[in-house]
Amino acid sequence: MAFDITVITGNWALFAQGAAVTLLVAATSVVVAFALAVPLALMALSRRQLLRWSAAVYLECFRNLPFIVILYIFFYGLPMLQLQLPEIATGIIALSCFASAYLSEIVRGAILSVPAGQMEAARAIGMSYIRGMWEIVAPQTLKFLIPPCTNTSISMLKETSVLSAITVGEITYQGLIVQGRTFAPFEVFLTTACLYWLMTSAFAALMGRAERSNNTTRSAPQTRRSLADQFLKIEA
Amino acid sequence: MDLDGTVFLDALPRLAVAAGSNLKIAMIAILFALIGGTALTLLRTVRWKPLSRVIGIVIGFIRGTPILIQIFLFYYGLPVLHIDLAPITAGICAIAFNSTIFITEIMRAGLAGMDPGPIEAAIALGLRKRVIWTHVVLPQLYIRVLPPLVNEMTVIVKATTLLSVITVVEVLRTAQQIGNTAFRPLEPILAAAAVLFIVNFTISRGGRLIENRFANRRG
């Protein structure tokens, strides 16, 4: 068994094109998903039961189904609603809806972790609910938002691989094409995997830096070494 | 155009049966993943730099790549090493391996949040390391990590539908087959979604019940 490097060198254009599509789809979906997640979170926190219930139904549906099933529902369902979209648009819509369910939980948690007194004070000095949310609560949610949103974004980036099932030309799909040409699955999928690995770790490193520069109130490292550390401490 | 209710209803019984294989695959996978995850966690407490370096790289690789690619690697890639696996075996291996990594990370977080008191007491009493693991640390740890483990179970059930792409006959593939013969692709997929929803909803709700049961025993 030898690793055939020509499989990669001969098809690098396809891999590069796939990587570009993957990044495009992931980036667009993250933005759209977040735009959906904020109103969903506000609905889930609303005092009106109808809003709360509809948010709950949406969340339960999308969180209990695999992404590939949701993708197929959109893929076959949208044309039935007389919406003929290119596959990539269908994929972005499906991924955004899917991820918005997870993101809205994060947003909801972040809003709840801002002390209620902040909103009460904003209302007391005459701000509207929306202005209080936007000017007082939202800025304070940022530090609770960034770490979990990074994780969800990475999951979304990985989830884009499923779009190959509806022939969106992202990395996995290009990998399958190259595999069909070269019959070298090991080389192809290892390369694909490494491309994803590169993207996810680059993104994680980037967000890690943003988090560190944003977060000045880091908890001091624990200096006391416990006897139990040999059981409880595992380096990441 | 509207939906054909009879196609949806006719598909349900076959899909319910097919979902049984999803559950079976998920069950086997989580069993291996639990064993593997525990073993790997123990291995990670061994403070030997080269070993933890290698484990760290494997964890980073699995967490940083899509499970679909990992499934492809196991199914299409392993034959290169002269390991030829049936689709279902390759699928179970891929999911179990992926989940092992996520479970060891869950356990790492669980360990980090644990009260050192009982363990210090056990050390002070002179208990052997192995006994401390099996009788003090692990029992508390499993109770602590139960909620994320239940979540991991739903993740695994969802991942089993990806095996349809490597020709494992499970609920999604069955739905596609029904769709092909009925010339109506959407209804069987919706029926499959309904079945999967029930399965995952039950698991997560059941998990919450067990969680409340154990809440007072939380370490």
Interface residues (C-beta under 8 A of the other chain):
Chain A: M1 E60 C61 N64 L65 P66 F67 I68 V69 I70 Y72 I73 Y76 G77 M80 Q82 I154 K158 E159 T160 S161 V162 S164 A165 T172 G175 Q179 P185 F186 F189 L190 T192 A193 Y196 W197 T200 S201 A204 S226 L227 A228 D229 Q230 F231 L232 K233 I234 E235 A236
Chain B: M1 D2 L3 T41 R44 T45 S52 G56 G60 F61 R63 G64 T65 P66 I67 L68 I69 Q70 F72 L73 Y76 G77 P79 V80 L81 H82 R108 L111 A112 M114 P116 G117 I119 E120 I123 I132 W133 V137 T154 V157 K158 A159 T161 L162 S164 V165 L172 P185 L186 I189 L190 A192 A193 L196 F197 N200 F201 S204
